[in-house]
Amino acid sequence: MNSFTNDEFEFSFIEEGFSARDILEQKINEASFSDDKDAFYVADLGDILKKHLRWLRALPQVTPFYAVKCNDSKAILKTLAALGSGFDCASKTEIQLVQSIGVPPEKIIYANPCKQVSQIKYAANNGVQMMTFDSEVELMKVARNHPNAKLVLRIATDDSKAICRLSVKFGATLKTSRVLLERARELNVDVVGVSFHVGSGCTDPQTFVQAIADARCVFDMGAELNFNMYLLDIGGGFPGSEDVRLKFEEITGVINPALDKYFPSDLGVKIIAEPGRYYVASAFTLAVSIIAKKVVTKEQSSSDDEEDSINNKTLMYYVNDGVYGSFNCILYDHAHVKPILQKKPKQDEHLYSSSIWGPTCDGLDRIVERFDLPELHVGDWLLFENMGAYTVAAASTFNGFQRPTIYYVMSRPAWQLMQQIKEQGISSEVEEQDVCTVPLSCAWESGIGQHTATCASASVNI
Ligand SMILES: Cc1ncc(COP(=O)(O)O)c(C=O)c1O
């Protein structure tokens, strides 16, 4: 088992009968006694564990190598390392990060087909052998700087139906794959397998089937050239929340038969994947507070919309995180975010067409263009769920606005289960367990005031 000796990370226990949402409410309550109503996250590490158990059930033959780029928070990495996940790193810094928490090199794939030479050397000097490529130039760089590398040929997919396309930038065609394998033979570098990525936010599971079939072709080409290929890497692209058209199990229900057909288990091919979004999206909830507000009356508004005219005003809210911070996902990840009111509105409360803006001085910094909301006030809070993927990882501090603090939480049953997995690995008994059964919170739902003592949380270092 990995030991975690470096920088400890802290999380708070969620007491029995409470949920991550209650901790969030508690933080908001605490903030109400001060002027500091900074944006913050609550991240439920138990949700990561839940996702892992779900992965094991749905894709038992596929070992996850979590894509660090998606969210490189140490607490997430340590949780996943404790669960036995491997890691997909895109750079030297990501390799250093996962190695700093005790992850051994064989659990790392350097999955960036275009690497800087100095970073290839770093991988070579630090025992990281698995790395992807998709061009002749990369092959030559690796042959010169990391002759013991175990190369994985990244092939292109038809990711035209994915939300974020990747094959426009990476991946060899089948024809090019043969040329590359021949060149690898000449250069005497070892090609051990094939990888692909169907695009992040995959909406068509058939893309996986075609990519797995193509990978089979490349394995056959490799065999003709006397390569002993033993690794298939099916990449990422799996959904991280339930508010998507294509559910995780619908995708895995298509992947499994394709793996059985093209890579039956008796061939002994090791199958890995590089999920990012899947593991972290739903664990993170972001709370932002309204720092400024503008009422736009009919005369000022440029809107021709009849409904706006009926209400006679629209509202603009300015909150303390924006597209230069966590909401960069709107620009880079094509995300559509939906605000949730922290305070339940009164029944029949009038709704106004509203827009929500980030705190910077840039007009681009708009989070929500139009949403019907009751009238809100400075100091009110808005919540955004499913904010764990491609948010904090790419957030800047443009205009001097700091990234939100992340409060990590976990229920005791989740913690105990995680310890059990860390010490004994995954037994069939563990696989049957479901942390979904942790009692739900009621304090915020019923409107009962938060009792701080009941929700008091102990800080624990893993
Ligand atoms: C090489 C590679 N692997 C894995 C991922 C993670 O993808 P996802 O978050 O869709 O699972 C990405 C995302 O860009 C990637 O580029």
The ligand as an SDF file (V2000), in Angstrom:
LIG
                    3D

 16 16  0  0  0  0  0  0  0  0999 V2000
   -5.1040   12.5390  -22.5280 C   0  0  0  0  0  0  0  0  0  0  0  0
   -6.3060   12.7930  -21.6920 C   0  0  0  0  0  0  0  0  0  0  0  0
   -6.7320   11.8180  -20.8640 N   0  0  0  0  0  0  0  0  0  0  0  0
   -7.7960   11.9930  -20.0630 C   0  0  0  0  0  0  0  0  0  0  0  0
   -8.4910   13.1820  -20.0470 C   0  0  0  0  0  0  0  0  0  0  0  0
   -9.6610   13.3060  -19.1200 C   0  0  0  0  0  0  0  0  0  0  0  0
  -10.8560   13.3630  -19.8250 O   0  0  0  0  0  0  0  0  0  0  0  0
  -12.2460   13.3490  -19.0840 P   0  0  0  0  0  0  0  0  0  0  0  0
  -12.2210   14.4080  -18.0590 O   0  0  0  0  0  0  0  0  0  0  0  0
  -13.2370   13.5890  -20.1560 O   0  0  0  0  0  0  0  0  0  0  0  0
  -12.4380   11.9980  -18.4870 O   0  0  0  0  0  0  0  0  0  0  0  0
   -8.1150   14.2130  -20.9240 C   0  0  0  0  0  0  0  0  0  0  0  0
   -8.8540   15.4670  -20.9660 C   0  0  0  0  0  0  0  0  0  0  0  0
   -8.5780   16.3960  -21.6790 O   0  0  0  0  0  0  0  0  0  0  0  0
   -6.9800   14.0180  -21.7580 C   0  0  0  0  0  0  0  0  0  0  0  0
   -6.5440   14.9800  -22.5870 O   0  0  0  0  0  0  0  0  0  0  0  0
  1  2  1  0
  2  3  1  0
  2 15  2  0
  3  4  2  0
  4  5  1  0
  5  6  1  0
  5 12  2  0
  6  7  1  0
  7  8  1  0
  8  9  2  0
  8 10  1  0
  8 11  1  0
 12 13  1  0
 12 15  1  0
 13 14  2  0
 15 16  1  0
M  END
$$$$
